[in-house]
Amino acid sequence: MSILNEIERDALTEIFNVGAGRAAQSLSEIVGDEVRLSVPSVEVLRTAAIDEQVLPRTRGRFATVSQKFDGPFDAEAVLLFTEDRALSIVRDMMGSQMSLDELAEFEREAMCELGNIILNACLSAMADMLEITLNSSLPQYLVSSPEDISERLAATRSDDSYVLVLHIDLVIEKHQTDGHLIFLLSSSSLHALVENVQRYLGKIGLA
């Protein structure tokens, strides 16, 4: 049975689309050029399915930025880009004239800033539209292999753990990359999120 019905999925897609719009505007100011983030596609999976649904799509290492947040529901948000695409994003953010060695010096700082903008834009949009308060930790940056990420996720897996996966396309100066924004949630947190979405739908007359 699907965790989200179609109207709930559409509502979450719209919420994250508002967040993506906010993030794109903030990133545009940083890079001095137009940045576009696609409408995120939303799906809910069991935590164990993340290996099959997301990680095998790409070979090589991932650049990850993560933040934990709490409120009416608790979760960890993880932004995933492949390492080479992460460096391309950093080059766009820091200036295309920089060498790879110079870029590497700023990689952690730039990716934390990127993750902070995207994650907080999505979380603030969710908080505003659902009329809730969410508190978040500072972003943490890691470069990890798919196996490292699998092991990390394994530590959070249980019979009642889920992931809310958003696929996003990021375009800077006609350079396109894709990434994933993953929310790790327990069953109780996921159901609390669904309840808040249902309350939001009721307020706008769509419940």
C-alpha positions in Angstrom: 0.0 0.0 0.0 1.3 3.5 -0.9 2.2 5.7 2.0 1.2 8.8 0.2 -2.0 9.1 -1.9 -1.8 11.2 -5.1 -3.0 14.4 -3.7 -0.6 14.2 -0.7 2.3 13.5 -3.1 1.2 16.5 -5.2 1.1 18.7 -2.1 4.6 17.6 -1.1 5.9 18.2 -4.6 4.4 21.7 -4.6 6.0 22.4 -1.2 9.4 21.3 -2.3 9.0 23.1 -5.6 8.5 26.3 -3.6 11.7 25.5 -1.7 13.6 24.8 -5.0 12.5 28.2 -6.3 13.8 29.9 -3.2 17.1 27.9 -3.4 17.5 28.8 -7.1 17.1 32.5 -6.4 19.7 32.4 -3.6 22.2 30.4 -5.7 21.7 32.8 -8.7 22.8 35.7 -6.4 26.0 33.7 -5.4 27.1 32.6 -8.9 25.9 35.8 -10.7 23.9 33.9 -13.3 20.6 32.2 -13.7 20.3 29.0 -11.7 17.3 26.6 -12.2 16.2 23.8 -10.1 13.7 21.4 -11.6 10.4 20.5 -10.0 11.4 17.7 -7.6 9.9 14.2 -8.1 8.8 12.7 -4.8 8.7 9.1 -3.8 8.7 7.3 -0.4 10.7 4.1 -0.1 11.7 1.7 2.6 15.2 2.6 3.8 16.6 -0.7 2.4 15.4 0.2 -1.1 17.7 3.2 -1.3 20.6 0.9 -2.5 18.5 -0.3 -5.5 16.7 2.9 -6.3 19.3 5.6 -6.0 22.9 4.6 -5.3 23.4 2.1 -8.3 22.5 4.9 -10.8 26.0 6.3 -10.6 29.5 4.9 -10.3 32.1 6.6 -8.3 32.0 8.6 -5.1 29.3 10.9 -3.8 29.6 14.4 -2.3 27.0 14.5 0.5 25.8 17.4 2.7 23.6 16.4 5.6 21.6 18.2 8.3 19.4 16.8 11.1 16.2 18.6 11.9 13.5 18.2 14.5 10.0 19.6 15.2 6.6 17.8 14.8 8.7 15.1 13.1 12.4 14.3 13.2 14.5 13.5 10.2 17.9 13.7 8.6 18.2 15.4 5.2 21.0 14.3 2.9 21.9 16.0 -0.4 23.7 13.7 -2.8 25.8 14.7 -5.9 28.4 12.6 -7.6 31.9 13.9 -6.7 32.7 15.1 -10.3 29.5 17.0 -10.6 30.0 18.5 -7.1 33.3 19.9 -8.3 31.6 21.3 -11.4 29.1 23.1 -9.1 31.9 24.4 -6.9 33.6 25.8 -10.0 30.4 27.6 -11.0 30.1 29.0 -7.5 33.7 30.0 -7.0 34.7 31.0 -10.6 35.5 29.0 -13.7 39.1 30.4 -13.8 40.1 28.4 -10.7 42.3 25.3 -11.1 41.1 21.9 -9.7 43.7 22.2 -6.9 42.3 25.6 -5.9 38.7 24.3 -6.2 39.6 21.4 -3.9 40.6 23.9 -1.1 37.1 25.5 -1.2 35.1 22.3 -1.9 34.0 21.6 1.6 33.0 25.2 2.3 31.2 25.7 -1.0 29.3 22.4 -0.8 28.2 23.1 2.8 27.0 26.5 1.5 25.2 24.8 -1.4 23.7 22.2 0.9 22.7 24.8 3.5 20.9 26.9 0.8 19.0 23.9 -0.8 18.2 22.1 2.5 17.1 25.2 4.4 15.1 26.5 1.4 13.2 23.2 1.3 12.8 23.0 5.1 11.7 26.6 5.4 9.1 26.1 2.6 7.8 23.1 4.4 7.6 24.9 7.7 5.9 28.0 6.2 3.3 26.1 4.2 2.5 23.5 6.9 2.7 26.2 9.6 5.1 24.3 11.8 8.5 25.0 13.3 11.6 23.0 12.3 15.0 23.3 13.9 18.1 22.2 12.0 21.7 21.4 12.8 24.8 22.8 11.0 25.5 21.1 7.6 28.1 18.3 7.5 30.0 17.5 4.3 31.5 14.1 3.4 32.8 12.5 0.2 31.7 8.9 0.4 31.5 5.8 -1.8 28.2 4.1 -2.4 29.3 1.4 0.0 30.0 4.0 2.7 26.6 5.5 2.2 25.0 2.1 2.4 26.8 1.3 5.6 25.7 4.7 7.0 22.1 4.1 6.0 22.3 0.6 7.5 22.8 2.1 10.9 19.5 3.9 10.6 17.5 1.0 9.2 14.8 -0.7 11.0 11.5 -2.3 10.2 9.8 1.1 10.5 12.3 3.4 8.7 11.6 5.1 5.5 13.2 7.5 3.0 11.5 10.4 1.3 13.5 10.8 -2.0 13.5 14.0 -4.1 15.2 13.9 -7.5 16.4 17.4 -8.6 18.1 18.7 -11.7 20.3 21.7 -11.2 21.3 24.0 -14.1 24.0 26.7 -13.8 25.0 28.6 -16.9 23.5 25.9 -19.1 25.6 23.3 -17.2 23.2 20.6 -15.9 23.7 18.1 -13.1 21.4 16.0 -11.1 21.2 15.1 -7.5 19.0 13.6 -4.8 17.7 15.0 -1.6 16.9 12.2 0.8 15.0 12.5 4.1 15.5 9.7 6.5 12.4 9.2 8.6 11.0 6.8 11.1 7.5 5.4 10.6 6.2 7.7 13.3 7.9 10.8 11.8 6.6 9.9 8.3 3.1 9.6 9.6 3.4 12.9 11.5 4.5 14.5 8.2 1.5 13.0 6.4 -0.8 14.2 9.1 0.6 17.8 8.7 0.2 17.5 4.9 -3.4 16.4 5.4 -4.1 19.3 7.8 -2.6 21.7 5.1 -4.8 20.2 2.4 -7.8 20.6 4.7 -7.0 24.3 5.1 -6.9 24.9 1.4 -10.0 22.8 0.8 -8.4 19.8 -0.9 -8.6 17.2 1.9 
